[in-house]
Amino acid sequence: MNHRRHRGSRGLHWAIACGVVFLLLSVCAFAADLAVLRNGFSIRHERREVIGETTRLYMNSDGSGYVDVRNEEIDHFESDLTPLPGTTALKLPDVVGSASHRYHLDPDLVNSVIRAESGFNPKAVSRKGAMGLMQLEPQTAAQLGVADPFDPETNVDGGTRYLRELLVRYNFDLIKALAAYNAGPRRVEQYHGVPPYYETQAYVAKVVRDFNRKKLAERKAAEVKKASALQAPVAKPAAEASR
């Protein structure tokens, strides 16, 4: 009888221990931290793993996206106190509209770039480490003063400002500016235009096609509205209508 009770007690302790371990694993999987780099830049991540001389920062809990950073470039880690998505009052159209107005760009152009870069996923991470809606690389984000590339407002602000700078640099040649946004200004200047890279050529074509589609739809909508206004019956004067 005592032996059974002892085994039952041990089984209960084992179940509790397993439950505690599961709880800890769950907390580790969903708690977000910031890797603060020595250059002042920070990278938000769900979990991390040290692999030799580098630390792999996983952007999603399922491990689908990650960035490798050299250990010597990391100063320390700290908890991410950024509000959860949905707590901010600003929505993406407001964010894009505000940034576009600030840097004198067409919101449709910015939206087309976002669509091509991240598919409107604020947590998107490329194989090269570009992050957020407008896919800012760590070095570019640091130069633009974007502390958290996964924050939609700061990411879109930085990406829109960078796009504006590229347009000014290339005398508002949209094709060159888009190519530089994708492949870097050095490659555009090296090849005096769009580099002979399939990825860059496809990217430029995708943005331009999407932007032109929006402008065409906007023009057609304006023409339909104008035609409807011209075809609307004119109200007769009150005196004439009473006869």
C-alpha positions, 0 to 999 in steps of 0.5 A, a space after each residue: 500500500 505504501 509502495 503504491 502511494 510512493 509510486 503515485 506520489 512520484 508520478 505526480 511529481 513527474 507530471 508537475 515537473 513536465 508541466 513546469 518544463 512545458 510552461 518554461 518552453 512556452 514562455 521562451 518560445 513566445 517571449 520577444 527580446 532585443 539584441 542590442 548591437 554595439 553600433 546602437 542598432 537593435 534587432 527584435 527576435 523570438 529566440 536565439 541560438 549561438 552557433 560558433 562565432 555567430 548568434 542566430 536570431 529567430 524572427 518567428 517562433 516557428 524558426 522560419 526566418 532568422 538573421 545571423 549576427 557575429 557575437 562580437 557585434 552584440 553588446 547585450 540582450 534586453 526584453 522587448 517592451 514594444 506594445 503588441 500589434 494592434 495596440 497602436 492607433 495608426 493603421 497601415 494606410 495612415 502610416 503610408 499616407 503620413 510618410 508619403 506626405 512627409 517625403 512628397 511621394 505618391 502613396 500608391 508608389 510606396 504601397 507598390 514597393 511594400 507589396 513587392 518587398 514584403 507582401 505587407 508582412 511587417 515581420 518579413 525577413 529576407 535571406 539577406 537579413 532585410 527586415 520589415 515592410 520595406 525590407 530594410 537591411 541592418 546597415 541601411 536601417 541604422 543609417 536611417 535611424 530606424 531602431 526597430 525595423 519591425 515597427 511599421 511606422 518607423 520602417 515605412 518612414 525610413 524606407 520612404 525617406 530612402 526611396 525619396 533620397 534615391 529619386 533625388 539622386 537619380 533625377 527622379 528616374 523611377 527605374 534607376 531609383 527602384 533598381 538602387 533600392 533593390 540592388 544598391 546604388 553602387 550596382 546601378 552606377 556600375 552598370 549605368 542603370 538597372 543591373 543585369 540581375 534577374 531578381 532586380 529586373 523582376 523587382 523593378 518590373 513588378 513595382 512599376 506594373 503594380 503602380 501603373 495598374 493603380 494609376 490606370 484604375 484611378 484614371 478610369 474611376 475618375 472618367 466614370 465619375 465624370 461621365 456619370 456627372 454629365 449624364 445626370 438629369 438636370 433639374 428644371 426650375 420650380 416655375 417651369 416644373 409646375 406648368 
